[in-house]
Amino acid sequence: MPGGYARPSDETFEWTAADAAAHLRVPTAADHKYSRGVVLLETGSPAYPGAAALTVEGAWRAGAGMVRWRGDADVARLVLQRRPETVVNTGERFDAAVIGSGVSARDREDEVTARFRALLRSEAPTVVDAGGLDLVTDLRGPVVVTPHERELGEVRIPLGLGIDDLDGDPLPRRLRAGFAERLLAVRETAVALGGAVLLKGAETIVATPGGWWTVVRAGTPWLATAGTGDVLAGAIGAVIAGAWQATEGALDAEDLGPLAATAAWLHGMAGRLAAGADAAAPGRPVTALDVAHHLPDAFAAALRAL
């Protein structure tokens, strides 16, 4: 696979359709809903209820066998209205968790914080987005964090990196300084975290604490719209849950890098398909649900590369 350990001046490792296909799980006649992977999502809030629906949609359409959602009762009604097959506020079994999408760390209730910490201390892999990023020092199981540029500092500061961020640190300048410097910031964050880091952007960079990295360029600028990151978080959870089942729980932080890159490739391709963007056409505006709806088509496109 193209991901590797070389410096960007030596080689640029871009994640491809064939790489994504190699990490996707296609069900067999022996599979059932549990063996295909169960995702637990603690996403959305009364302030941002749509994030719950979008993460759930992303998880279902990226291939989860079952999706559980836990949270506010009013938000639960929106989730069930959108995806009635979702199991809401009941059951304990899961293979991967997604937390933080649509949650504000500043306004997070103590009960929500306690549930997030409990998941981070569990042995199951956890995808940490948005309003969970400040809790990354409290880990036990494998984790992948999914910040965008403005959120990367929220991961780094608790880890003892970028302390000067508080006074207007060079991090924003580093992220604008070119691919090599962006990559370095992501890789050093992964090492300090002890988990995988996926920095969202036009060039999505994924790195693991062992030094492995890759870049995903499957997307389109039309993906720069509200809610698409929530869809991605759900999709990552689905891909990881399937792999957790397939390996009988034998995943670590290094394994999560390629799995997160695979979900990012699906998400990027789904965005291109939704926008109708190709070499001959710039495409058209899309919404987050448009992207989610095209995840199965992106899945099929990856498999055609085998």
NORUR-V726456 format. One record per pair of residues at least 24 apart in sequence whose C-alpha atoms are under 10 Angstrom apart, sorted by sequence separation. I is the first residue (numbers start at 1). J is the second residue. If there is no record, write none. Layout:
i=<I:I>
j=<J:J>
This chain:
i=<51:52:53:55:56:68:107:108:130:134:135:161:179:183:187:236:239:267:270:271:273:274:39:44:46:49:50:53:54:57:60:68:97:105:106:130:133:134:150:187:235:236:238:266:267:269:270:273:37:38:39:40:41:42:43:44:45:46:49:52:53:56:57:60:68:101:103:104:105:149:179:187:236:237:266:269:270:272:36:37:38:39:40:41:42:43:44:45:46:48:49:52:53:56:67:96:97:98:99:100:101:102:103:104:105:149:161:162:186:233:235:236:267:268:270:271:36:37:38:39:40:41:42:43:44:45:46:47:49:50:51:53:54:66:69:95:96:97:98:99:100:101:102:103:104:105:106:161:201:232:235:236:266:267:269:270:35:36:37:38:39:40:41:42:43:45:46:49:50:53:54:57:66:68:69:95:96:97:98:99:100:101:102:103:105:156:160:200:234:235:266:267:269:270:34:35:36:37:38:39:40:41:42:45:49:53:56:67:94:95:96:97:98:99:100:101:102:105:156:159:183:233:236:265:266:268:269:33:34:35:44:45:94:95:96:97:98:99:100:101:161:183:232:233:235:236:266:267:270:33:34:43:44:99:100:101:156:157:160:183:200:232:235:263:266:267:269:32:33:34:99:100:149:152:156:159:160:232:265:266:269:31:32:33:98:99:100:152:155:156:158:159:232:233:265:266:44:155:158:229:232:266:27:153:156:179:231:232:263:266:26:152:155:156:262:265:24:25:27:155:229:24:25:59:228:72:228:262:71:213:56:155:212:55:210:211:214:228:55:71:209:210:213:214:223:70:98:101:145:152:208:209:212:213:216:219:223:55:96:97:98:99:144:152:207:208:212:215:216:218:219:222:40:41:42:54:55:96:98:152:207:208:214:216:217:218:219:221:223:224:40:52:54:145:151:152:208:209:213:216:217:218:219:220:223:51:52:144:151:207:208:215:216:218:219:220:222:223:51:52:143:144:145:146:147:148:149:206:207:208:215:216:218:219:220:221:222:40:50:51:52:143:144:145:146:147:148:149:206:207:217:218:219:220:221:223:40:49:50:51:142:143:144:145:146:147:148:149:205:206:216:217:218:219:220:222:223:40:41:48:49:142:143:144:145:146:147:148:206:207:218:219:220:222:39:40:43:48:49:139:140:141:142:143:144:145:146:147:206:207:218:219:220:221:38:39:40:41:42:43:44:45:47:48:137:138:139:206:220:222:38:39:40:41:42:43:44:45:46:47:48:137:139:148:196:197:205:220:221:232:37:38:39:40:41:42:43:44:45:46:47:136:137:195:196:204:220:231:235:37:38:39:40:41:42:43:44:45:136:146:195:196:206:219:220:228:230:231:234:34:36:37:38:39:40:41:42:43:44:45:136:194:195:196:197:198:205:228:229:232:34:35:41:42:43:44:47:146:194:195:196:197:204:222:225:227:228:231:232:235:34:42:145:195:196:204:221:222:224:225:226:227:228:231:144:195:196:198:220:221:222:223:224:225:226:227:228:230:45:144:190:197:198:220:222:223:224:225:228:232:144:196:200:204:221:222:223:224:227:228:231:222:223:198:202:45:223:43:127:128:42:127:42:42:42:40:148:147:146:41:40:41:43:146:39:43:44:146:43:145:43:144:146:144:144:130:129:130:129:129:130:129:128:127:127:127:128:142:143:144:126:127:141:142:143:144:126:141:142:143:125:141:142:144:127:142:143:144:126:142:143:146:125:126:144:145:124:125:144:124:125:124:125:102:124:101:123:125:102:124:125:101:102:124:125:101:123:127:100:101:126:125:98:101:100:101:127:99:98:99:97:98:97:98:98:99:97:98:96:97:98:96:97:95:96:95:96:97:96:97:95:96:95:96:94:95:96:95:96:95:96:94:95:94:95:95:12:67:12:62:58:61:62:64:67:8:9:58:59:64:67:8:55:58:59:62:63:66:7:8:54:55:57:58:59:61:62:64:65:53:54:55:56:57:58:59:60:61:62:63:64:8:51:54:55:56:57:58:59:60:62:63:64:66:7:8:51:54:55:58:59:62:63:64:65:7:50:51:53:54:55:56:57:58:59:60:61:62:64:65:51:52:53:54:55:56:57:58:59:60:63:64:51:52:54:55:56:58:59:63:50:51:54:55:58:59:53:54:55:56:51:52:55:56:59:51:44:43:14:15:14:15:43:14:15:43:13:41:41:40:39:39:41:39:40:15:39:40:13:14:15:16:38:39:13:14:15:16:37:38:39:12:13:14:15:16:17:37:39:40:62:5:12:13:14:15:16:36:37:38:39:3:4:5:12:13:14:15:36:37:38:39:3:14:37:38:62:5:6:8:36:37:58:62:5:6:7:8:35:36:37:38:4:5:6:34:35:36:37:38:4:5:34:35:36:37:3:4:5:35:36:37:58:3:4:35:36:2:3:34:35:2:3:1:2:35:25:24:25:27:23:24:26:23:25:24:25:23:24:23:25:25:58:62:57:58:61:62:57:60:61:62:63:58:59:61:62:63:54:57:58:61:62:23:24:54:57:58:60:61:62:22:23:53:56:57:58:59:60:61:62:63:22:23:55:58:62:20:23:24:54:57:61:19:20:23:24:19:20:22:23:20:21:19:20:15:19:20:18:20:21:16:17:20:21:15:16:19:20:14:15:17:15:16:17:15:17:3:3:1:3:26:24:26:21:24:20:21:23:24:21:22:17:20:21:22:17:20:21:18:19:20:21:22:17:18:19:21:22:17:18:20:21:16:17:18:19:20:17:18:19:17:18:16:17>
j=<75:76:77:79:80:92:131:132:154:158:159:185:203:207:211:260:263:291:294:295:297:298:64:69:71:74:75:78:79:82:85:93:122:130:131:155:158:159:175:212:260:261:263:291:292:294:295:298:63:64:65:66:67:68:69:70:71:72:75:78:79:82:83:86:94:127:129:130:131:175:205:213:262:263:292:295:296:298:63:64:65:66:67:68:69:70:71:72:73:75:76:79:80:83:94:123:124:125:126:127:128:129:130:131:132:176:188:189:213:260:262:263:294:295:297:298:64:65:66:67:68:69:70:71:72:73:74:75:77:78:79:81:82:94:97:123:124:125:126:127:128:129:130:131:132:133:134:189:229:260:263:264:294:295:297:298:64:65:66:67:68:69:70:71:72:74:75:78:79:82:83:86:95:97:98:124:125:126:127:128:129:130:131:132:134:185:189:229:263:264:295:296:298:299:64:65:66:67:68:69:70:71:72:75:79:83:86:97:124:125:126:127:128:129:130:131:132:135:186:189:213:263:266:295:296:298:299:64:65:66:75:76:125:126:127:128:129:130:131:132:192:214:263:264:266:267:297:298:301:65:66:75:76:131:132:133:188:189:192:215:232:264:267:295:298:299:301:65:66:67:132:133:182:185:189:192:193:265:298:299:302:65:66:67:132:133:134:186:189:190:192:193:266:267:299:300:79:190:193:264:267:301:63:189:192:215:267:268:299:302:63:189:192:193:299:302:62:63:65:193:267:63:64:98:267:112:268:302:112:254:98:197:254:98:253:254:257:271:99:115:253:254:257:258:267:115:143:146:190:197:253:254:257:258:261:264:268:101:142:143:144:145:190:198:253:254:258:261:262:264:265:268:87:88:89:101:102:143:145:199:254:255:261:263:264:265:266:268:270:271:88:100:102:193:199:200:256:257:261:264:265:266:267:268:271:100:101:193:200:256:257:264:265:267:268:269:271:272:101:102:193:194:195:196:197:198:199:256:257:258:265:266:268:269:270:271:272:91:101:102:103:194:195:196:197:198:199:200:257:258:268:269:270:271:272:274:92:101:102:103:194:195:196:197:198:199:200:201:257:258:268:269:270:271:272:274:275:93:94:101:102:195:196:197:198:199:200:201:259:260:271:272:273:275:93:94:97:102:103:193:194:195:196:197:198:199:200:201:260:261:272:273:274:275:93:94:95:96:97:98:99:100:102:103:192:193:194:261:275:277:94:95:96:97:98:99:100:101:102:103:104:193:195:204:252:253:261:276:277:288:94:95:96:97:98:99:100:101:102:103:104:193:194:252:253:261:277:288:292:95:96:97:98:99:100:101:102:103:194:204:253:254:264:277:278:286:288:289:292:93:95:96:97:98:99:100:101:102:103:104:195:253:254:255:256:257:264:287:288:291:94:95:101:102:103:104:107:206:254:255:256:257:264:282:285:287:288:291:292:295:95:103:206:256:257:265:282:283:285:286:287:288:289:292:206:257:258:260:282:283:284:285:286:287:288:289:290:292:108:207:253:260:261:283:285:286:287:288:291:295:208:260:264:268:285:286:287:288:291:292:295:287:288:264:268:112:291:112:196:197:112:197:115:116:119:119:229:229:229:126:126:127:129:232:126:130:131:233:131:233:132:233:236:236:237:229:229:230:230:232:233:233:233:233:234:236:237:251:252:253:236:237:251:252:253:254:237:252:253:254:237:253:254:256:240:255:256:257:240:256:257:260:240:241:259:260:240:241:260:241:244:244:249:227:249:227:249:251:229:251:252:229:230:252:253:230:252:256:230:231:256:256:230:233:233:234:260:233:233:234:233:234:234:235:236:237:236:237:236:237:238:237:238:237:238:238:239:240:240:241:240:241:241:242:241:242:243:243:244:244:245:244:245:245:248:249:179:234:180:231:228:231:232:234:237:179:180:229:230:235:238:180:227:230:231:234:235:238:180:181:227:228:230:231:232:234:235:237:238:227:228:229:230:231:232:233:234:235:236:237:238:183:226:229:230:231:232:233:234:235:237:238:239:241:183:184:227:230:231:234:235:238:239:240:241:184:227:228:230:231:232:233:234:235:236:237:238:239:241:242:229:230:231:232:233:234:235:236:237:238:241:242:230:231:233:234:235:237:238:242:230:231:234:235:238:239:234:235:236:237:233:234:237:238:241:234:230:230:203:204:204:205:233:205:206:234:205:233:234:234:234:235:237:236:237:213:237:238:212:213:214:215:237:238:213:214:215:216:237:238:239:213:214:215:216:217:218:238:240:241:263:207:214:215:216:217:218:238:239:240:241:206:207:208:215:216:217:218:239:240:241:242:207:218:241:242:266:210:211:213:241:242:263:267:211:212:213:214:241:242:243:244:211:212:213:241:242:243:244:245:212:213:242:243:244:245:212:213:214:244:245:246:267:213:214:245:246:213:214:245:246:214:215:214:215:248:239:239:240:242:239:240:242:240:242:242:243:242:243:243:245:246:288:292:288:289:292:293:289:292:293:294:295:291:292:294:295:296:288:291:292:295:296:258:259:289:292:293:295:296:297:258:259:289:292:293:294:295:296:297:298:299:259:260:292:295:299:258:261:262:292:295:299:258:259:262:263:259:260:262:263:261:262:261:262:258:262:263:262:264:265:261:262:265:266:261:262:265:266:261:262:265:264:265:266:265:269:257:258:258:261:299:299:303:299:302:299:300:302:303:301:302:298:301:302:303:299:302:303:301:302:303:304:305:301:302:303:305:306:302:303:305:306:302:303:304:305:306:304:305:306:305:306:305:306>
